[in-house]
Amino acid sequence: MIKQFSIIISILAISYMIEVGLNLPIPASIIGMILLVILLTTRIIKLEQVEKISDMLLKDITLFIIPLSIGIIDKIHLFEGKFLIAILILIISTIVSIIMTGLIMKLMLATNIGGKNDK
């Protein structure tokens, strides 16, 4: 499990270097997820190499969301007079995320990317 955790941390470190080095407006965590998807789809990293740690992290995902929620509550004054537009943005982005996730999963299942039966 330490090896799997090391892979995830290494990808995050590389993505942070990319973010800082290229002065990108995209957070390192997003760059890291994109890198991980690329590495998994090209089979440079096999799913089995990160599956156990990913399952463990997903099981405790609420622990990672708590600091984000507290940060939002701390900056609630920035939403004054913009509550309805913020709710509208949240609703639209949630719908777009659900649709895109469904389409990507449909594509991945159709092409059998990341399937356990791959050779």
SEMARVEX-232766 format. One record per residue (C-alpha): x, z, y. Coordinates in Angstrom, 1 decimal, m for minus. Each point is the difference from the previous one (the first is absolute). Layout:
N
<pt <X, Z, Y>>;
...
END
This chain:
119
<pt <0.0, 0.0, 0.0>>;
<pt <3.0, 0.6, 2.3>>;
<pt <1.1, m3.6, m0.5>>;
<pt <m3.5, m1.2, 1.0>>;
<pt <m0.1, 2.2, 3.0>>;
<pt <3.5, m1.3, 1.0>>;
<pt <m1.3, m3.6, m0.1>>;
<pt <m2.9, 0.8, 2.3>>;
<pt <2.2, 1.9, 2.4>>;
<pt <2.6, m2.8, 0.0>>;
<pt <m2.7, m2.5, 0.9>>;
<pt <m1.2, 2.2, 2.8>>;
<pt <3.6, 0.4, 1.3>>;
<pt <0.6, m3.7, m0.1>>;
<pt <m3.3, m0.6, 1.8>>;
<pt <0.9, 2.5, 2.7>>;
<pt <3.3, m1.8, 0.5>>;
<pt <m1.9, m3.3, 0.3>>;
<pt <m2.4, 1.6, 2.5>>;
<pt <2.8, 1.4, 2.2>>;
<pt <2.5, m2.8, m0.5>>;
<pt <m2.5, m2.7, 0.9>>;
<pt <m1.9, 2.1, 2.6>>;
<pt <m3.3, m0.8, m1.7>>;
<pt <m3.3, 1.4, 1.2>>;
<pt <m1.0, 0.5, m3.7>>;
<pt <0.4, 3.5, m1.5>>;
<pt <2.6, 0.4, m2.7>>;
<pt <m2.6, 1.1, m2.5>>;
<pt <m1.9, m3.3, 0.4>>;
<pt <3.3, m2.0, m0.4>>;
<pt <0.7, 2.1, m3.0>>;
<pt <m3.3, m0.7, m1.6>>;
<pt <0.5, m3.8, 0.6>>;
<pt <3.5, 0.2, m1.5>>;
<pt <m1.3, 1.9, m3.0>>;
<pt <m2.7, m2.6, m0.6>>;
<pt <2.6, m2.8, 0.3>>;
<pt <2.3, 1.8, m2.4>>;
<pt <m2.8, 0.6, m2.5>>;
<pt <m1.4, m3.5, 0.1>>;
<pt <3.4, m1.6, m0.4>>;
<pt <0.7, 2.5, m2.8>>;
<pt <3.2, 1.2, 1.6>>;
<pt <m1.5, 3.4, m0.5>>;
<pt <m2.3, 0.4, m3.0>>;
<pt <m3.2, 2.0, 0.3>>;
<pt <1.2, 2.4, m2.7>>;
<pt <2.9, 1.0, 2.3>>;
<pt <m2.3, 1.5, 2.7>>;
<pt <m3.3, 0.5, m1.8>>;
<pt <0.3, 3.8, m0.8>>;
<pt <1.1, 1.0, 3.5>>;
<pt <m2.6, m2.3, 1.6>>;
<pt <m2.7, 1.7, m2.1>>;
<pt <1.2, 3.4, 1.0>>;
<pt <0.2, m0.9, 3.7>>;
<pt <m3.5, m1.6, m0.1>>;
<pt <m1.4, 3.1, m1.6>>;
<pt <1.1, 2.2, 2.9>>;
<pt <m0.6, m2.6, 2.8>>;
<pt <m2.2, 2.4, 1.9>>;
<pt <3.1, 2.1, 0.7>>;
<pt <1.5, m2.9, 1.8>>;
<pt <m3.1, m0.7, 2.1>>;
<pt <m0.3, 3.6, 1.4>>;
<pt <2.9, m0.4, 2.5>>;
<pt <m1.5, m3.3, 1.2>>;
<pt <m3.4, 1.7, 0.5>>;
<pt <1.6, 2.8, 2.0>>;
<pt <1.9, m2.4, 2.1>>;
<pt <m3.2, m1.8, 0.9>>;
<pt <m1.8, 3.2, 0.8>>;
<pt <2.9, 1.0, 2.3>>;
<pt <m0.4, m3.3, 1.9>>;
<pt <m3.8, 0.1, 0.2>>;
<pt <0.1, 0.0, 3.8>>;
<pt <1.3, m3.6, m0.2>>;
<pt <m3.4, m1.1, m1.4>>;
<pt <m2.1, 1.3, 2.9>>;
<pt <m2.4, m2.7, 1.1>>;
<pt <1.1, m2.2, m2.9>>;
<pt <m1.8, 1.7, m2.9>>;
<pt <m2.4, m2.9, m0.8>>;
<pt <2.7, m2.7, 0.1>>;
<pt <2.2, 2.2, m2.2>>;
<pt <m2.9, 0.3, m2.5>>;
<pt <m0.6, m3.7, 0.1>>;
<pt <3.7, m0.7, m0.6>>;
<pt <0.0, 2.4, m3.0>>;
<pt <m3.1, m1.6, m1.5>>;
<pt <1.3, m3.6, 0.4>>;
<pt <3.5, 0.8, m1.3>>;
<pt <m1.5, 1.8, m3.0>>;
<pt <m2.2, m2.9, m0.9>>;
<pt <2.9, m2.5, 0.5>>;
<pt <2.3, 2.3, m2.2>>;
<pt <m2.6, 0.2, m2.8>>;
<pt <m0.6, m3.8, 0.1>>;
<pt <3.8, m0.8, 0.0>>;
<pt <0.7, 2.5, m2.8>>;
<pt <m2.7, m1.6, m2.1>>;
<pt <1.3, m3.5, 0.7>>;
<pt <3.6, 0.9, m0.8>>;
<pt <m1.0, 1.8, m3.2>>;
<pt <m2.1, m3.0, m1.0>>;
<pt <3.0, m2.3, 0.6>>;
<pt <2.4, 2.4, m1.8>>;
<pt <m2.3, 0.3, m3.0>>;
<pt <m0.6, m3.8, m0.1>>;
<pt <3.8, m0.7, 0.0>>;
<pt <0.7, 3.1, m2.2>>;
<pt <2.6, 1.4, 2.5>>;
<pt <1.2, 3.4, m1.0>>;
<pt <m2.0, 0.0, m3.2>>;
<pt <1.2, 2.2, m2.8>>;
<pt <m0.2, m2.8, m2.4>>;
<pt <2.7, m2.1, 1.9>>;
<pt <3.1, m0.8, m1.8>>;
END
